[in-house]
Every structure is written in structure tokens, then in C-alpha cells.
Amino acid sequence: MDLLKQLESKMQTLVQQRNQLKDELDALKAAGATGDREIQSLKARLEEVMAEKTSLEKDREAVKEQVVSILRALEALG
């Protein structure tokens, strides 16, 4: 009878450990899904920033050309 009680106790311990590990796995999966969403959000923001950077670079080149044009006009006058 003692052996059965020991086996039952061991079985309960193992079931508790399994349940704990399952809970930990579920928590890790949930955290991973949250991390994936955050990564996707950061990638989208990076794309937006890169597009804005490209636009600003084009604007800078246009201003640069205007400054060169103005300087040439001033040199021609003077």
C-alpha cells in the first residue's frame, strides 16, 4: 500500500510539473507573438522613416541646385 501511495504522490508531482511547464510554454508563446507584432511595427516605422529620409534628400538637392543657380546669377551681375 505504501508503494501505491508513493507512486500516486510521484504521479501528482509529475502532473504538477507538466502543468507548470505547459503554462510557461504558453506564456513564452504569447510573449513571442507580442515580440513579433512589435518587430513588424518597428519595420513599418523604419520604412516610413527611410521614405521620409529619401524625400528630404531630394528636397536638399533641389535647394542646393537653387543656391548654385542664385550664386551664378549673382556672379554674372557682379
C-alpha positions as CSV (number, residue, x, y, z in Angstrom):
1,M,0.0,0.0,0.0
2,D,2.9,2.3,0.8
3,L,4.2,1.8,-2.7
4,L,0.9,2.8,-4.3
5,K,0.8,6.0,-2.2
6,Q,4.4,6.8,-3.2
7,L,3.6,6.2,-6.9
8,E,0.5,8.4,-6.6
9,S,2.5,11.1,-4.9
10,K,5.1,10.9,-7.7
11,M,2.4,11.0,-10.3
12,Q,0.8,14.1,-8.8
13,T,4.2,15.8,-8.7
14,L,4.9,15.0,-12.3
15,V,1.4,16.2,-13.3
16,Q,2.0,19.5,-11.5
17,Q,5.4,19.9,-13.2
18,R,3.9,19.2,-16.5
19,N,1.2,21.7,-16.0
20,Q,3.7,24.3,-14.8
21,L,5.8,23.7,-17.9
22,K,2.8,24.0,-20.1
23,D,1.9,27.3,-18.5
24,E,5.4,28.5,-19.0
25,L,5.4,27.4,-22.7
26,D,2.0,29.2,-23.2
27,A,3.5,32.4,-21.6
28,L,6.6,32.2,-23.9
29,K,4.4,31.7,-27.0
30,A,2.3,34.7,-26.0
31,A,5.5,36.8,-25.4
32,G,6.8,35.7,-28.8
33,A,3.7,36.7,-30.5
34,T,3.9,40.1,-28.8
35,G,7.5,40.4,-29.9
36,D,6.6,39.5,-33.5
37,R,4.0,42.3,-33.6
38,E,6.5,44.8,-32.1
39,I,9.1,43.8,-34.8
40,Q,6.5,44.3,-37.5
41,S,5.6,47.7,-36.1
42,L,9.3,48.7,-36.0
43,K,9.9,47.5,-39.5
44,A,6.9,49.6,-40.8
45,R,8.2,52.6,-38.9
46,L,11.7,52.1,-40.4
47,E,10.2,52.0,-43.9
48,E,8.3,55.3,-43.1
49,V,11.5,57.0,-41.8
50,M,13.5,55.8,-44.8
51,A,10.9,57.1,-47.2
52,E,11.0,60.5,-45.3
53,K,14.8,60.5,-45.5
54,T,14.7,60.0,-49.2
55,S,12.2,62.8,-49.6
56,L,14.3,65.1,-47.5
57,E,17.4,64.2,-49.5
58,K,15.6,65.1,-52.8
59,D,14.5,68.4,-51.2
60,R,18.1,69.2,-50.1
61,E,19.4,68.5,-53.6
62,A,16.7,70.8,-55.1
63,V,17.6,73.6,-52.6
64,K,21.3,73.0,-53.4
65,E,20.6,73.5,-57.1
66,Q,18.7,76.7,-56.4
67,V,21.5,78.1,-54.4
68,V,24.0,77.3,-57.1
69,S,21.7,79.0,-59.7
70,I,21.4,82.1,-57.5
71,L,25.2,82.2,-57.0
72,R,25.7,82.0,-60.7
73,A,23.2,84.8,-61.3
74,L,25.0,86.9,-58.7
75,E,28.4,86.3,-60.3
76,A,27.0,87.2,-63.7
77,L,25.8,90.5,-62.2
78,G,28.8,91.5,-60.5
